[in-house]
Amino acid sequence: MALANTDTPLTAAATAQPNTAALPQTPPASQPGAEAQPVSAPLPDTIPPARQTPAATPDAPRIKAALAFQGGSGDIDPVSLAAFQSFMQPGDAVAEGDPLRDGVSGILAAVSCSRLQVAFVPETATLEVRGHLPEDGLRSPVLAALQAQMGADITVSDQMRLLPRPQCGALAGISSVGLPQSTDQITNPLLVGDDAHARVLDYSGGDRLFFDLTAPDYPAYVYVDYFDAGGAVLHLSPNELVPLTEAAPESALRVGAKEAGDPGLQISVGPPYGQEIAVAFAASHPLYQGTRPLSEPAAPYLDFLRTQVAAARTEHPDFKGEWVYFLITTHAP
């Protein structure tokens, strides 16, 4: 059951007082994507020895690999060919277990305080590495370890972002509330690893914080929370200005206020700038009555929410719910 965000462009807005530092602007390594910011540092011993990432001019191996993997002849790295076949095998074969996929899962899981997922793109023989790391020093070892698993003819594309502590640690408490994370991984054999953020929301100083969501495909009550770097949670919805209401299936929802006269919490972005997270919880039945304090410590709130979800499951046999989260990046105007 997906609690998906809409495709409405986000010309953003916020005042939630993030406390993290801005993302470093170091040069990328190992053919990074547009958001890459690599630095080197060792990972735990569970990560396999690194193989050198293919050097400049990535187009040649991509074209050669794509042609060969589609049935053409050529000097293809057997490691790459085996990896390609592993990702392209039917879903029932994937479910039985596969050494290549298990190896990739082990690499991703070895990085503490992270949520990483890879997506294989067969048309370009590319492995996209998505999600986030707690520090840039872990980027290069992850890419090198994955490149060793993929061989020389599959390009590893770095699309990882930085989500430092304590926000990355807050996700452990969020995921333990008792609701499943919205996912499509179960039916997509091209994905390996934990589902990460659903979207990246980018705001400049002075912008108003607002964004749009789509409710799940069942009537649901939606709770949206902003977790800051200081360990507090700001309740974007519901609160004293925004009452809790039941959302119709797949209806559009707005969080925050775009203009000064709009309903909703008025939040404007200000320093310190950095990276934080917003989480949307959906539940088929209300999780609690009334409203919480506008801002409160995150840990006790998550403990409370866990208790309420368990009680709702006991009281309502048909209870269902889910959650998704968004990375929120703020920067100077």
SULFENZI-V500996 format. One record per pair of residues at least 24 apart in sequence whose ideal C-beta (glycine too) atoms are under 10 Angstrom apart, sorted by sequence separation. I is the first residue (numbers start at 1). J is the second residue. D is the distance in whole Angstrom. If there is no record, write none. Layout:
BEGIN
i,j,d
I,J,D
I,J,D
END
This chain:
BEGIN
i,j,d
29,53,8
30,54,9
31,55,9
111,135,10
114,138,7
126,150,9
136,160,9
138,162,10
213,237,10
221,245,8
222,246,9
241,265,6
281,305,7
287,311,9
288,312,9
31,56,9
104,129,10
113,138,10
125,150,9
171,196,9
209,234,10
211,236,9
221,246,6
222,247,6
239,264,9
240,265,9
241,266,8
255,280,8
283,308,9
287,312,6
112,138,9
116,142,7
125,151,10
136,162,6
171,197,10
210,236,9
220,246,7
221,247,7
239,265,6
283,309,7
285,311,10
286,312,8
31,58,6
111,138,6
127,154,6
128,155,9
129,156,6
130,157,9
132,159,10
133,160,6
135,162,7
209,236,8
219,246,5
220,247,6
237,264,8
253,280,9
285,312,5
51,79,9
110,138,10
111,139,10
114,142,9
118,146,7
125,153,7
126,154,7
127,155,7
128,156,8
129,157,7
130,158,9
131,159,8
132,160,6
133,161,8
134,162,8
135,163,10
136,164,10
219,247,7
220,248,9
236,264,8
237,265,8
281,309,9
284,312,8
285,313,9
125,154,5
126,155,5
127,156,5
128,157,5
129,158,6
130,159,5
131,160,6
132,161,5
133,162,6
134,163,7
135,164,7
218,247,10
219,248,6
220,249,8
222,251,10
224,253,8
226,255,9
236,265,6
253,282,10
265,294,8
283,312,7
111,141,9
116,146,10
120,150,9
124,154,9
125,155,7
126,156,8
127,157,7
128,158,9
129,159,6
130,160,7
131,161,8
132,162,6
133,163,7
134,164,6
135,165,9
218,248,10
219,249,6
226,256,10
235,265,9
285,315,8
87,118,9
110,141,9
111,142,6
118,149,10
124,155,7
126,157,5
128,159,6
129,160,6
130,161,9
132,163,4
133,164,9
134,165,6
215,246,9
216,247,8
218,249,6
220,251,9
222,253,6
224,255,5
234,265,8
236,267,8
285,316,5
87,119,10
88,120,8
110,142,9
118,150,9
128,160,10
131,163,9
132,164,9
134,166,10
215,247,4
217,249,5
218,250,9
219,251,9
224,256,9
284,316,7
287,319,10
87,120,4
121,154,10
124,157,9
134,167,9
135,168,10
163,196,9
214,247,9
215,248,7
216,249,7
217,250,6
220,253,10
222,255,9
234,267,8
283,316,10
285,318,9
86,120,9
87,121,9
88,122,6
107,141,9
108,142,8
111,145,10
120,154,8
121,155,9
134,168,5
163,197,8
182,216,8
213,247,9
215,249,6
216,250,7
284,318,7
285,319,6
287,321,8
87,122,7
107,142,7
110,145,8
132,167,9
133,168,8
134,169,8
161,196,9
214,249,10
215,250,6
216,251,10
247,282,8
284,319,6
285,320,9
84,120,8
107,143,10
121,157,8
132,168,7
160,196,9
161,197,8
214,250,6
215,251,5
283,319,7
284,320,5
285,321,8
83,120,8
107,144,10
108,145,9
214,251,7
215,252,8
283,320,8
284,321,6
84,122,7
87,125,10
107,145,5
108,146,8
118,156,9
119,157,9
213,251,9
214,252,6
215,253,6
246,284,9
282,320,9
283,321,4
284,322,10
106,145,9
107,146,6
118,157,10
132,171,9
161,200,7
213,252,8
214,253,7
226,265,10
246,285,9
282,321,5
283,322,8
87,127,9
119,159,9
212,252,6
213,253,5
246,286,8
281,321,7
282,322,5
283,323,9
84,125,7
104,145,9
107,148,9
118,159,10
212,253,7
213,254,8
224,265,10
226,267,8
281,322,8
282,323,7
83,125,9
103,145,9
104,146,7
107,149,7
117,159,10
211,253,10
212,254,5
213,255,6
234,276,10
236,278,7
244,286,6
280,322,9
281,323,5
282,324,9
103,146,9
106,149,10
117,160,10
211,254,8
212,255,7
229,272,8
236,279,10
237,280,9
244,287,9
280,323,7
281,324,9
83,127,8
116,160,7
210,254,6
211,255,6
212,256,10
234,278,9
236,280,9
244,288,9
279,323,6
280,324,5
281,325,10
80,125,7
103,148,9
104,149,6
210,255,6
211,256,7
229,274,7
244,289,9
279,324,7
280,325,7
103,149,5
104,150,9
114,160,8
209,255,8
210,256,3
212,258,10
228,274,10
229,275,8
230,276,10
233,279,9
244,290,9
278,324,9
279,325,4
280,326,8
209,256,5
210,257,6
211,258,10
229,276,6
244,291,8
278,325,7
279,326,8
101,149,10
115,163,8
208,256,7
209,257,8
210,258,5
228,276,6
229,277,10
238,286,10
243,291,8
277,325,5
278,326,5
76,125,10
100,149,7
111,160,10
114,163,8
208,257,6
209,258,10
210,259,9
227,276,6
228,277,9
242,291,9
277,326,7
278,327,8
99,149,10
100,150,9
113,163,8
208,258,6
226,276,7
227,277,5
238,288,10
240,290,10
241,291,10
276,326,10
277,327,6
278,328,6
113,164,9
174,225,9
208,259,8
226,277,8
227,278,7
240,291,6
276,327,8
277,328,6
70,122,9
113,165,6
208,260,8
210,262,8
225,277,9
226,278,5
227,279,7
238,290,9
239,291,6
240,292,10
275,327,6
276,328,5
69,122,7
70,123,10
112,165,10
113,166,9
115,168,8
174,227,8
225,278,7
226,279,8
238,291,6
239,292,8
240,293,10
241,294,9
275,328,7
276,329,8
69,123,10
113,167,9
114,168,7
173,227,9
208,262,9
210,264,7
224,278,6
225,279,5
237,291,10
238,292,8
239,293,9
240,294,7
274,328,9
275,329,6
276,330,7
48,103,7
70,125,10
113,168,4
209,264,10
210,265,9
224,279,7
225,280,8
239,294,6
274,329,8
275,330,8
47,103,10
66,122,8
69,125,6
112,168,9
113,169,6
115,171,7
171,227,9
208,264,10
209,265,8
210,266,10
223,279,8
224,280,5
225,281,8
235,291,7
239,295,10
273,329,8
274,330,6
275,331,10
65,122,10
66,123,7
68,125,9
112,169,9
113,170,10
114,171,9
115,172,10
170,227,5
208,265,10
209,266,9
210,267,8
223,280,7
224,281,8
235,292,5
273,330,4
274,331,8
48,106,8
66,124,6
67,125,10
113,171,8
170,228,9
208,266,7
209,267,4
222,280,6
223,281,4
224,282,10
235,293,8
236,294,10
272,330,8
273,331,5
47,106,8
48,107,7
62,121,10
65,124,8
66,125,5
113,172,8
170,229,10
174,233,10
208,267,7
209,268,7
222,281,7
223,282,8
233,292,9
234,293,10
235,294,6
269,328,9
271,330,8
273,332,6
46,106,6
47,107,5
65,125,4
66,126,9
115,175,9
167,227,6
207,267,9
208,268,6
209,269,7
221,281,9
222,282,5
223,283,8
233,293,10
234,294,7
235,295,8
270,330,8
271,331,10
272,332,10
273,333,10
46,107,8
47,108,10
62,123,10
63,124,9
64,125,9
65,126,9
130,191,9
166,227,9
167,228,8
170,231,8
207,268,7
208,269,8
220,281,9
221,282,7
222,283,8
233,294,10
234,295,5
235,296,8
269,330,5
271,332,7
48,110,10
62,124,5
63,125,9
128,190,10
131,193,7
166,228,9
167,229,6
169,231,9
206,268,6
207,269,5
220,282,4
221,283,5
233,295,7
234,296,9
269,331,9
270,332,10
46,109,8
47,110,5
62,125,6
83,146,10
86,149,10
87,150,10
127,190,10
128,191,10
130,193,8
131,194,7
166,229,7
170,233,8
205,268,8
206,269,6
207,270,10
219,282,10
220,283,6
221,284,8
223,286,9
232,295,5
233,296,6
269,332,10
43,107,8
46,110,4
47,111,8
61,125,8
62,126,7
129,193,9
131,195,9
132,196,6
165,229,9
166,230,8
167,231,9
203,267,10
205,269,5
206,270,8
216,280,10
218,282,9
220,284,6
221,285,7
223,287,7
232,296,7
233,297,7
234,298,10
269,333,9
44,109,10
45,110,9
46,111,10
59,124,10
127,192,9
130,195,9
131,196,4
132,197,7
164,229,8
166,231,6
203,268,9
204,269,7
205,270,6
213,278,10
215,280,10
219,284,7
220,285,9
221,286,5
223,288,9
230,295,10
232,297,6
233,298,4
44,110,5
58,124,9
83,149,7
84,150,9
115,181,10
117,183,10
119,185,10
130,196,6
131,197,7
203,269,5
205,271,7
216,282,5
218,284,6
219,285,10
221,287,7
231,297,6
232,298,6
233,299,9
235,301,9
43,110,6
44,111,8
82,149,10
83,150,5
84,151,9
87,154,9
130,197,9
211,278,8
213,280,6
215,282,7
216,283,10
221,288,10
225,292,9
228,295,9
230,297,9
231,298,6
232,299,10
233,300,10
43,111,6
44,112,8
58,126,9
82,150,10
83,151,6
117,185,8
120,188,10
122,190,7
132,200,10
205,273,7
216,284,9
230,298,9
231,299,7
233,301,5
43,112,10
79,148,8
80,149,10
82,151,8
84,153,8
119,188,8
120,189,9
121,190,8
204,273,9
209,278,9
211,280,10
213,282,9
223,292,9
226,295,9
232,301,9
233,302,8
79,149,8
80,150,6
81,151,8
83,153,9
84,154,7
120,190,5
203,273,9
228,298,8
79,150,7
80,151,3
83,154,6
119,190,6
120,191,8
227,298,6
255,326,10
79,151,3
80,152,6
81,153,8
118,190,9
119,191,5
120,192,8
233,305,10
77,150,9
78,151,7
79,152,7
80,153,4
81,154,9
118,191,7
119,192,8
225,298,8
77,151,4
79,153,8
80,154,5
117,191,6
118,192,5
119,193,9
227,301,10
76,151,8
77,152,4
78,153,10
79,154,9
80,155,10
117,192,7
118,193,6
200,275,10
201,276,10
227,302,9
76,152,9
77,153,5
116,192,9
117,193,4
201,277,10
225,301,8
76,153,6
77,154,8
116,193,5
117,194,6
201,278,7
225,302,9
75,153,9
76,154,10
115,193,8
116,194,7
117,195,6
74,153,9
114,193,10
115,194,5
117,196,6
199,278,10
114,194,9
115,195,7
116,196,7
197,277,8
225,305,9
115,196,4
197,278,10
114,196,9
115,197,8
197,279,10
198,280,9
223,305,8
69,153,8
108,192,7
109,193,8
65,150,10
68,153,8
69,154,9
107,192,10
108,193,4
109,194,8
65,151,9
107,193,9
108,194,7
53,140,9
65,152,9
66,153,9
105,192,6
65,153,4
101,189,9
104,192,5
105,193,6
64,153,7
65,154,6
103,192,10
104,193,7
105,194,9
50,140,8
53,143,6
61,151,10
65,155,8
102,192,9
47,138,10
50,141,7
53,144,7
61,152,7
62,153,8
95,186,10
98,189,10
101,192,6
50,142,10
52,144,8
61,153,5
62,154,9
100,192,9
101,193,10
33,126,10
36,129,9
50,143,8
51,144,7
53,146,9
54,147,8
60,153,10
61,154,8
62,155,6
41,135,7
43,137,9
44,138,10
47,141,6
50,144,3
51,145,9
53,147,5
61,155,7
94,188,10
95,189,9
98,192,10
31,126,9
33,128,7
35,130,10
38,133,10
41,136,8
42,137,8
43,138,6
47,142,7
49,144,8
50,145,6
51,146,10
52,147,8
53,148,9
91,186,9
94,189,5
33,129,8
37,133,10
39,135,8
40,136,9
41,137,3
42,138,9
43,139,10
48,144,9
49,145,8
50,146,9
51,147,5
52,148,9
54,150,10
59,155,9
91,187,7
93,189,8
94,190,10
32,129,9
33,130,9
35,132,10
39,136,4
40,137,6
41,138,6
43,140,9
44,141,9
47,144,9
48,145,5
50,147,7
51,148,4
53,150,10
54,151,10
58,155,5
91,188,9
92,189,10
38,136,6
39,137,5
40,138,9
41,139,8
42,140,10
43,141,4
47,145,4
48,146,9
50,148,6
51,149,9
54,152,6
58,156,10
91,189,5
94,192,9
182,280,9
223,321,10
225,323,10
227,325,9
30,129,10
37,136,5
38,137,9
39,138,8
40,139,8
41,140,7
42,141,6
43,142,7
46,145,9
47,146,9
49,148,7
51,150,9
53,152,9
54,153,8
58,157,9
90,189,8
222,321,10
36,136,9
38,138,9
39,139,6
40,140,4
41,141,7
48,148,6
51,151,8
52,152,9
54,154,9
89,189,7
182,282,8
218,318,10
220,320,8
221,321,9
223,323,9
225,325,9
226,326,10
228,328,10
38,139,4
39,140,7
40,141,7
43,144,9
47,148,9
48,149,7
51,152,8
54,155,7
88,189,8
220,321,7
227,328,9
37,139,7
38,140,5
43,145,7
53,155,9
54,156,9
87,189,7
88,190,8
177,279,9
179,281,6
218,320,7
220,322,9
224,326,9
226,328,7
36,139,7
38,141,10
40,143,10
53,156,6
86,189,9
87,190,6
174,277,8
179,282,8
218,321,10
38,142,9
40,144,9
87,191,9
175,279,10
177,281,7
179,283,7
216,320,9
218,322,10
38,143,7
53,158,10
87,192,8
174,279,6
216,321,8
86,192,10
170,276,10
171,277,7
216,322,6
32,139,8
36,143,9
167,274,9
168,275,10
170,277,7
174,281,9
32,140,10
167,275,7
171,279,9
179,287,10
216,324,10
30,139,8
167,276,6
168,277,9
170,279,9
26,136,7
29,139,7
30,140,7
164,274,8
167,277,5
177,287,9
24,135,10
28,139,9
29,140,5
32,143,8
163,274,10
164,275,7
213,324,8
24,136,6
28,140,10
30,142,9
31,143,8
162,274,9
163,275,6
164,276,10
23,136,8
26,139,9
30,143,4
162,275,6
163,276,8
213,326,9
29,143,7
30,144,7
161,275,7
163,277,7
28,143,10
29,144,9
211,326,7
30,146,9
31,147,9
30,147,7
211,328,9
209,328,8
38,158,7
36,157,9
37,158,9
209,330,9
36,158,4
38,160,9
33,156,10
34,157,10
35,158,8
36,159,7
37,160,9
207,330,8
31,155,6
32,156,9
33,157,5
34,158,9
35,159,6
36,160,7
37,161,8
174,298,9
177,301,10
207,331,10
30,155,10
31,156,7
32,157,7
33,158,5
34,159,8
35,160,7
36,161,9
37,162,7
173,298,7
177,302,6
198,323,10
199,324,8
201,326,5
202,327,9
203,328,7
204,329,10
205,330,7
30,156,6
31,157,6
32,158,4
33,159,4
35,161,6
173,299,7
176,302,8
177,303,9
179,305,9
198,324,4
199,325,9
200,326,7
201,327,7
202,328,8
203,329,7
204,330,8
205,331,7
206,332,10
207,333,8
30,157,9
31,158,7
32,159,8
33,160,8
35,162,9
175,302,10
176,303,10
177,304,10
178,305,8
179,306,10
197,324,8
198,325,7
199,326,5
200,327,5
201,328,5
202,329,5
203,330,5
204,331,6
205,332,5
206,333,6
30,158,6
32,160,8
170,298,6
173,301,9
174,302,7
177,305,5
178,306,6
197,325,6
198,326,6
199,327,8
200,328,8
201,329,7
202,330,8
203,331,8
204,332,7
205,333,4
29,158,8
169,298,10
170,299,9
173,302,4
176,305,10
177,306,5
178,307,9
195,324,8
196,325,8
197,326,6
198,327,9
199,328,10
200,329,6
201,330,9
202,331,8
204,333,5
28,158,7
172,302,10
173,303,8
176,306,7
177,307,10
178,308,9
179,309,6
195,325,10
197,327,5
203,333,10
167,298,10
174,305,9
177,308,9
178,309,4
196,327,9
197,328,9
166,298,9
170,302,8
173,305,9
174,306,10
177,309,6
178,310,6
166,299,10
173,306,8
177,310,9
179,312,10
178,312,9
179,313,10
178,313,7
23,161,8
24,162,8
23,162,5
183,322,9
22,162,10
23,163,10
179,319,10
180,320,9
182,322,5
21,162,9
23,164,9
179,320,9
180,321,8
181,322,7
182,323,7
183,324,9
20,162,9
179,321,4
180,322,6
181,323,6
182,324,5
20,163,9
21,164,8
132,275,8
178,321,8
179,322,6
180,323,8
181,324,7
182,325,10
20,164,5
177,321,9
179,323,5
181,325,8
20,165,9
132,277,9
178,323,10
20,166,9
177,323,7
19,166,10
20,167,7
19,167,10
175,323,8
18,167,9
174,323,7
175,325,9
174,325,7
171,325,7
170,325,10
167,325,10
167,327,9
167,328,10
163,325,10
163,327,6
35,200,8
162,327,9
161,327,6
163,329,10
162,329,10
161,329,8
3,179,10
3,181,9
4,182,7
1,180,8
3,182,5
2,182,5
4,184,10
1,182,7
2,183,8
1,183,9
2,184,7
18,203,10
14,201,9
16,203,9
13,201,10
15,203,10
10,199,8
12,201,6
14,203,5
10,200,9
12,202,6
13,203,6
14,204,9
10,201,6
11,202,10
12,203,4
13,204,9
14,205,9
15,206,10
10,202,7
11,203,10
12,204,7
14,206,9
15,207,9
5,198,6
6,199,10
10,203,9
11,204,10
13,206,9
14,207,6
15,208,8
16,209,6
4,198,7
5,199,5
13,207,4
14,208,7
15,209,7
3,198,8
4,199,9
12,207,5
13,208,3
14,209,3
132,327,7
2,198,9
5,201,9
11,207,8
12,208,7
13,209,5
14,210,8
131,327,10
10,207,10
11,208,10
12,209,7
13,210,5
14,211,10
12,210,7
13,211,8
11,210,9
12,211,7
10,210,8
10,211,5
10,212,8
8,211,8
9,212,9
8,212,5
6,211,9
7,212,9
8,213,10
5,211,7
6,212,5
8,214,10
5,212,7
6,213,7
7,214,9
5,213,5
6,214,5
18,226,9
20,228,9
21,229,9
4,213,8
5,214,7
17,226,10
18,227,10
19,228,6
20,229,4
3,213,7
4,214,5
16,226,5
18,228,6
19,229,3
20,230,10
115,325,9
3,214,7
4,215,9
16,227,9
17,228,6
18,229,6
19,230,5
2,214,8
3,215,7
4,216,8
14,226,8
16,228,6
17,229,9
18,230,9
19,231,9
3,216,5
4,217,10
16,229,10
17,230,8
19,232,10
2,216,7
3,217,9
1,216,5
2,217,8
17,232,9
1,217,6
16,232,9
1,218,7
3,220,8
17,234,9
16,234,6
1,220,9
3,222,8
15,234,9
16,236,9
14,236,10
16,256,10
15,256,10
14,256,7
13,256,6
8,252,8
12,256,9
13,257,8
13,258,7
4,250,9
6,252,6
8,254,9
12,258,9
13,259,9
6,253,9
11,258,9
2,250,10
5,253,10
6,254,10
16,265,10
22,271,10
3,253,10
15,265,9
17,267,9
22,272,9
23,273,10
14,265,10
15,266,8
16,267,6
18,269,8
21,272,8
22,273,5
23,274,8
15,267,4
16,268,9
17,269,9
18,270,9
19,271,10
20,272,7
21,273,8
22,274,6
23,275,7
13,266,9
14,267,5
15,268,4
16,269,8
17,270,7
18,271,9
19,272,6
20,273,8
21,274,5
22,275,8
13,267,7
14,268,6
15,269,6
16,270,9
17,271,9
18,272,6
19,273,10
20,274,3
21,275,8
13,268,7
14,269,4
15,270,6
17,272,8
18,273,6
19,274,7
20,275,5
13,269,7
14,270,8
18,274,5
20,276,7
12,269,8
18,275,7
19,276,8
18,276,5
17,276,9
18,277,10
16,276,7
14,276,9
16,278,9
14,278,10
5,280,8
4,280,10
3,280,6
3,281,8
17,295,9
3,282,5
16,295,9
2,282,10
1,282,8
1,284,10
35,329,10
23,329,7
22,329,8
22,330,8
23,331,9
20,329,10
22,331,6
18,328,7
20,330,9
22,332,8
18,329,9
16,328,8
18,330,5
17,330,9
14,328,7
16,330,8
15,330,10
10,326,10
12,328,9
14,330,7
12,329,9
3,321,9
12,330,9
1,320,7
3,322,5
5,324,8
1,321,8
2,322,8
3,323,7
4,324,8
1,322,5
3,324,5
5,326,7
2,324,8
END
